[in-house]
Every structure is written in C-alpha cells, then in structure tokens.
Amino acid sequence: MTNAVDPQEFVAKVAAGLTAPGASFEMTVEPVLGVPIPVFARRRANLRELLEHSIGWGERDYLVTEDRRISFAEHAAAAGALATALAAEYGVRKGDRVAILAANGPDWVIAFWAAQCLGAIPVGYNAWWAPPEIAYGLGHTTPTVVIADAKRAALLAETGTEVPVLTMEEDLPALIAEFGGGEIPSTPIEEDDPAVILYTSGTSGRPKGVVHSQRNMVAISDYHRFTDAMMAAFAGQEPSDAASERRYLVTAPLFHIASLHNLVIPRLLTGAAAVFPHGAFEVGRVLDLIEREQVTNWAAVPTMASRLLNHDVARHDLSSLSALSLNSAPSSPALLADLRAKLPSTQLSLTTSYGLTESGTAATVATPLDLAADDASVGRPIIGVAVEIRDPQGNAVGDGEEGEICIRSPYVMLGYWNDDAATAASIDDQRWLRSGDFGTMNNGRLTVSGRRTDLILRGGENVYPVEIENVLVEHPAVSECAVFGVAHPDLGQEVAAIVVAESGAVDPEQLRAFVAERLAKFKVPVRWRITSDALPRNATGKVTRRELAI
C-alpha cells in the first residue's frame, strides 16, 4: 500500500527547497522604501545588468515577427547604438523621459532598452490613444523625445507638439547605423530609481502614469526564472542557467505589464524568444505563426481565447503549444472548460491569474491544481506577494469574508507619476496597495467578486465611464449622461451610454463621431439610448448605474 501525496504539499516542498538559505532563489527580508519585505537574496541591481547578461545568448532568437528575426546580440548592439544617439543628438540623460508610441514590434523593445542604458525612463503611451489623449500624455510626462511608428507619428503631428519625434521606419535605422559599433552606454542606477511609466485608466477620468522601479522590474524577471525552476523541479531536474527553448507569443500590447514586464523583459535572463504577430488580432494568422515558430507559451486575454473557440484549430499543428495562461480580465469556468476540450495539449498547463498595472505582475496565479479545486478562483499569491482582504476601515477580515483586495510585494509600483495624492490614496505607509477590487480568500485561494467600481472590461482593456462622460458632456446638446458596461459574448463587455438631451437635438451617430474624435476607438460607446428623462440618482446626487439599462 502506498501513501497518497498531496499535490499542494509537494508544490510547497519544492518551493521551500528552491528558496531555502543558500539555494538558488534564497529569500530574505530587507527594507524596501523603509518597509521590511521579502526579496530574493541574490539579484541584479538594475535592468542594465539584464541587458549585459543577454549578450551571452549570442545569436539565439530574441525578437521574432512574421518578417524579422533579431538575435540577443543584435538587439543589445541596436539598443546600445540608439542609446548613444539619443544622448549625443537629443541630450537624453538619466531621469529624462523617452516616450514610445507604437504598435508592438522589435523597435518598441529596442527603444525601451536604449532608454535603460542611459538611466532614462521609457514611457509607454497607449497606441490606441486619439490626439487629445496623446497631448495629455505629452504634457503629463514631458518627454525629451518621442519614438513612434509612422501611423502614430502622424497623430503626434496633429497635437502640434514641439517634442522631437523619431520614426521607427526611418529615423531609428539611420541612427543605429550611424552610432553603432561602440560600447553600450552605462549609467549608475539605484534599485529604487524609476524604470518605466505605463498608463492605466483613472477613476478621476484621466489616465494615471504608473511608475515601476528598477527593483520591481528585476524582481518580476526573477519571479519568472523561479517559475521555470519550479517546472524543472517537477520534472526531476535541477535548476539550470542554460538557455530556455521556450518561445513566447506576445499578443497583448507592450504598453501593458502582461507583455512588457512579464513576457519580453524576463527573456533576457532565460534566453527564450518573444514572437510578435503583425497587426490586429486574427485567429487564423496567429495560429499560423504559432505553428511556424513552434510557439510553446501564450499569455492571452479571455477575448482572444473565446475567439479561438470559434475557429477550426484542427487545421493547425499546435502541438508545440504547451502552456496557455489567461490574463487581464476574469475568465469564466465555462471558458476554461471549453479551452481544455479544444486544446488538449494545454490540459495540464492552463492557468489564470489576478493582478493590475500597479501590482507589476500577477498577485495571484491559479495553477491547474487550483482550478481543479475551484475553477472560479484566481489562485494563490505568487512568491514574494502578501494578499489581505480588508474591510472599509482597513482591517483584515477572515476566510470567506468579502472585502477590498490589498497587495504588498517587491513588485508593487513606486507610485503614480506626479500625483502624490493618488499615490497616497493607493499605497499606505506600510506599502500595502489598495486594489479597489473586492474578493474573498478561501483556503489560501483568492476569488474576485467585483472589479473596481464601475470599471468596464472590454476585451482586456480597462475603460472607466467617467472619462467618456467627461467628453460627452462637452457636446452642446447633452445635458447629462451615464456610461456603463453591458455583456458581450466575445469582448466580455462593451461600452454603452445613456444621454439626456432634448428630443431630436442629437442622434447616436453624431455622438459616436464626437467621442471618436477625442478618445481611443475602444472607448467609444457602441450602444446608445437618448432620453429626455433625468438620470436616476441616489441621496448624495450620484448616478445609480445599477438602475440603468439600454
């Protein structure tokens, strides 16, 4: 008779071995911005050291598209040349912002690493922004230079900006060729120096610039190394510094943490490749690329996964795809079940997670073991993360009790760019991040019961109603309005609006065009109701969105 092994106990035992004193991923407690927090004992000091490490991977693929293939050595040389050019021609120095406004691709990544060489702060602008939003970003982060693709360079011109704009199609190749061949610039950088700014929607109606530190970014990369070591241990192998044979599909935008922090950057430590599809997401084209490039790992948003279910996947050889994770928005149990049936090769590796831009990476991950126990959960806190559920007074509540999800870790942002008030409202003096989301902890697993108040999750993109409402009320015919999300079978939610106006004063097409001139396409309401009746409000005068319907 044999004793059954508890899989969760086995996982904990493996993790304890990897993080024990003297082990490869030894954990210790150190002050982080004045607060004791668990960190990896042996770590690199900044992202520049990751770039140096990557040179050792030589001619292995790093960045792959349908028509380009760039090795680690070529990438480092290009980033170094561009950094030299930015310093010599545009005076970029430590702490300056280098804005990036472009679709996904190798040049986005090269621009990011060029800024790191100088100690500058790359700023990832949302590539779907309309000119007024771009103008806000320029004024908010005041970049020294903007690097953009041709399509966005044209939008930048509409803003009337005087900031130098370098195009990826013409300026970058010329600068890299002119300034190549020298040493990669190096600037002294501290662990808690800013490393990147990415924008997230704000409840105040304006996007907020989330600042992640060098420490955050290096720790996130080490977390991914740790998960690789865990997988090796499950297979009976020792942790290895050898190059990984994994190939990661990058379908989320690089101005999101899902792709930049958690896919592209960690590959410099592991020697694996990042594979980029071109253009908008098309299932057949993406599956062709998976087959051709032998992609092994795909981090998708649920909308992409649901579109996959409506495609004849049998026409493609997806045998290389061994891991599929769902991020950026909640995944229903039904979707997970359908994916298991449609993609049997991912049966034992399908995962989902919970996190937000401010948390830097996933705060929790639901492994196949977690999903088997509770397919509605988003899993357990990852290494280095503490999660508490708190009541409105900030007190931790017990198992099974609902409250606000609060997170503390070495991955949590420094704060919001030039917004001390918003930072103080989000992070307390013990470095606990208030997520604004609500959930429960049950047997160590987190279940999310409600996203941020009024947030619309459209195909993995966060949309806050107030930003759209602020635009709509600028229309002379609109006296008041309310924007909210309604269910959509593919996108999860789509944007709807109720507008109060005099009869015949305006129609949906006029309002749609008005918003489209000022905001990104995904924020433009697709469902409208125009009424002369006042909106329902509560005792404090706030619109009661739950009473609204289209």
JOVENCOR-V26882 format. One record per residue. RES is the residue in one letter. NEAR is the number of other C-alpha atoms within 10 Angstrom. Layout:
res=RES near=NEAR
res=RES near=NEAR
//
This chain:
res=M near=3
res=T near=4
res=N near=5
res=A near=6
res=V near=8
res=D near=8
res=P near=10
res=Q near=11
res=E near=10
res=F near=12
res=V near=15
res=A near=10
res=K near=11
res=V near=16
res=A near=18
res=A near=15
res=G near=16
res=L near=20
res=T near=18
res=A near=13
res=P near=13
res=G near=12
res=A near=14
res=S near=17
res=F near=24
res=E near=17
res=M near=20
res=T near=16
res=V near=13
res=E near=14
res=P near=10
res=V near=17
res=L near=13
res=G near=10
res=V near=12
res=P near=15
res=I near=19
res=P near=19
res=V near=23
res=F near=20
res=A near=17
res=R near=14
res=R near=13
res=R near=17
res=A near=16
res=N near=24
res=L near=25
res=R near=24
res=E near=16
res=L near=19
res=L near=24
res=E near=14
res=H near=17
res=S near=21
res=I near=19
res=G near=15
res=W near=19
res=G near=15
res=E near=13
res=R near=20
res=D near=20
res=Y near=26
res=L near=26
res=V near=22
res=T near=19
res=E near=15
res=D near=7
res=R near=11
res=R near=15
res=I near=18
res=S near=20
res=F near=25
res=A near=19
res=E near=18
res=H near=25
res=A near=22
res=A near=21
res=A near=27
res=A near=26
res=G near=30
res=A near=25
res=L near=29
res=A near=32
res=T near=28
res=A near=22
res=L near=22
res=A near=16
res=A near=12
res=E near=10
res=Y near=12
res=G near=12
res=V near=23
res=R near=20
res=K near=17
res=G near=16
res=D near=19
res=R near=22
res=V near=28
res=A near=27
res=I near=28
res=L near=28
res=A near=25
res=A near=21
res=N near=22
res=G near=23
res=P near=21
res=D near=24
res=W near=20
res=V near=18
res=I near=22
res=A near=25
res=F near=26
res=W near=27
res=A near=31
res=A near=31
res=Q near=29
res=C near=25
res=L near=25
res=G near=29
res=A near=27
res=I near=29
res=P near=26
res=V near=28
res=G near=24
res=Y near=25
res=N near=23
res=A near=20
res=W near=18
res=W near=20
res=A near=21
res=P near=21
res=P near=17
res=E near=19
res=I near=23
res=A near=17
res=Y near=14
res=G near=23
res=L near=21
res=G near=11
res=H near=14
res=T near=18
res=T near=16
res=P near=21
res=T near=19
res=V near=21
res=V near=24
res=I near=24
res=A near=28
res=D near=23
res=A near=16
res=K near=13
res=R near=22
res=A near=18
res=A near=12
res=L near=18
res=L near=23
res=A near=12
res=E near=14
res=T near=16
res=G near=10
res=T near=13
res=E near=9
res=V near=13
res=P near=12
res=V near=20
res=L near=18
res=T near=20
res=M near=20
res=E near=12
res=E near=11
res=D near=13
res=L near=21
res=P near=14
res=A near=14
res=L near=19
res=I near=19
res=A near=13
res=E near=13
res=F near=17
res=G near=19
res=G near=12
res=G near=10
res=E near=10
res=I near=21
res=P near=18
res=S near=15
res=T near=13
res=P near=10
res=I near=21
res=E near=14
res=E near=17
res=D near=16
res=D near=20
res=P near=24
res=A near=28
res=V near=26
res=I near=26
res=L near=24
res=Y near=22
res=T near=23
res=S near=18
res=G near=18
res=T near=17
res=S near=13
res=G near=16
res=R near=18
res=P near=19
res=K near=22
res=G near=26
res=V near=24
res=V near=26
res=H near=28
res=S near=27
res=Q near=26
res=R near=26
res=N near=29
res=M near=28
res=V near=26
res=A near=25
res=I near=22
res=S near=23
res=D near=20
res=Y near=21
res=H near=17
res=R near=19
res=F near=19
res=T near=14
res=D near=15
res=A near=22
res=M near=20
res=M near=15
res=A near=14
res=A near=17
res=F near=12
res=A near=9
res=G near=9
res=Q near=11
res=E near=13
res=P near=18
res=S near=13
res=D near=11
res=A near=10
res=A near=15
res=S near=14
res=E near=13
res=R near=19
res=R near=25
res=Y near=28
res=L near=29
res=V near=24
res=T near=22
res=A near=23
res=P near=18
res=L near=25
res=F near=24
res=H near=21
res=I near=22
res=A near=25
res=S near=21
res=L near=20
res=H near=22
res=N near=20
res=L near=25
res=V near=23
res=I near=22
res=P near=22
res=R near=25
res=L near=24
res=L near=24
res=T near=23
res=G near=26
res=A near=23
res=A near=27
res=A near=24
res=V near=29
res=F near=22
res=P near=22
res=H near=17
res=G near=11
res=A near=10
res=F near=13
res=E near=13
res=V near=18
res=G near=15
res=R near=15
res=V near=19
res=L near=20
res=D near=17
res=L near=21
res=I near=26
res=E near=17
res=R near=14
res=E near=18
res=Q near=19
res=V near=24
res=T near=20
res=N near=22
res=W near=20
res=A near=24
res=A near=22
res=V near=23
res=P near=25
res=T near=21
res=M near=20
res=A near=21
res=S near=19
res=R near=15
res=L near=19
res=L near=16
res=N near=10
res=H near=13
res=D near=11
res=V near=15
res=A near=9
res=R near=10
res=H near=14
res=D near=14
res=L near=22
res=S near=15
res=S near=18
res=L near=23
res=S near=19
res=A near=18
res=L near=23
res=S near=20
res=L near=23
res=N near=22
res=S near=26
res=A near=23
res=P near=22
res=S near=23
res=S near=12
res=P near=14
res=A near=10
res=L near=15
res=L near=22
res=A near=12
res=D near=13
res=L near=19
res=R near=15
res=A near=13
res=K near=18
res=L near=19
res=P near=15
res=S near=17
res=T near=23
res=Q near=18
res=L near=14
res=S near=18
res=L near=22
res=T near=24
res=T near=31
res=S near=25
res=Y near=24
res=G near=20
res=L near=19
res=T near=23
res=E near=26
res=S near=26
res=G near=26
res=T near=25
res=A near=23
res=A near=27
res=T near=24
res=V near=24
res=A near=27
res=T near=20
res=P near=18
res=L near=17
res=D near=20
res=L near=20
res=A near=11
res=A near=13
res=D near=17
res=D near=21
res=A near=22
res=S near=29
res=V near=26
res=G near=28
res=R near=24
res=P near=20
res=I near=18
res=I near=18
res=G near=19
res=V near=20
res=A near=17
res=V near=22
res=E near=23
res=I near=25
res=R near=21
res=D near=15
res=P near=8
res=Q near=6
res=G near=13
res=N near=12
res=A near=17
res=V near=16
res=G near=14
res=D near=14
res=G near=14
res=E near=14
res=E near=19
res=G near=25
res=E near=26
res=I near=24
res=C near=25
res=I near=24
res=R near=22
res=S near=25
res=P near=25
res=Y near=26
res=V near=27
res=M near=27
res=L near=24
res=G near=24
res=Y near=22
res=W near=19
res=N near=14
res=D near=12
res=D near=11
res=A near=10
res=A near=15
res=T near=17
res=A near=14
res=A near=10
res=S near=18
res=I near=21
res=D near=11
res=D near=10
res=Q near=13
res=R near=23
res=W near=18
res=L near=25
res=R near=21
res=S near=19
res=G near=14
res=D near=18
res=F near=20
res=G near=22
res=T near=24
res=M near=23
res=N near=16
res=N near=9
res=G near=13
res=R near=22
res=L near=29
res=T near=23
res=V near=19
res=S near=15
res=G near=16
res=R near=17
res=R near=14
res=T near=12
res=D near=17
res=L near=19
res=I near=25
res=L near=22
res=R near=22
res=G near=19
res=G near=20
res=E near=19
res=N near=18
res=V near=26
res=Y near=27
res=P near=26
res=V near=20
res=E near=19
res=I near=24
res=E near=20
res=N near=16
res=V near=15
res=L near=24
res=V near=16
res=E near=13
res=H near=15
res=P near=10
res=A near=18
res=V near=17
res=S near=15
res=E near=18
res=C near=22
res=A near=22
res=V near=25
res=F near=25
res=G near=23
res=V near=17
res=A near=14
res=H near=12
res=P near=10
res=D near=15
res=L near=18
res=G near=20
res=Q near=19
res=E near=23
res=V near=24
res=A near=22
res=A near=26
res=I near=21
res=V near=27
res=V near=20
res=A near=20
res=E near=14
res=S near=11
res=G near=10
res=A near=10
res=V near=16
res=D near=15
res=P near=16
res=E near=10
res=Q near=11
res=L near=18
res=R near=17
res=A near=11
res=F near=16
res=V near=21
res=A near=17
res=E near=13
res=R near=18
res=L near=20
res=A near=17
res=K near=14
res=F near=17
res=K near=24
res=V near=22
res=P near=22
res=V near=13
res=R near=16
res=W near=19
res=R near=14
res=I near=20
res=T near=15
res=S near=13
res=D near=10
res=A near=12
res=L near=18
res=P near=14
res=R near=12
res=N near=9
res=A near=7
res=T near=6
res=G near=8
res=K near=10
res=V near=15
res=T near=13
res=R near=16
res=R near=9
res=E near=9
res=L near=14
res=A near=13
res=I near=11
//
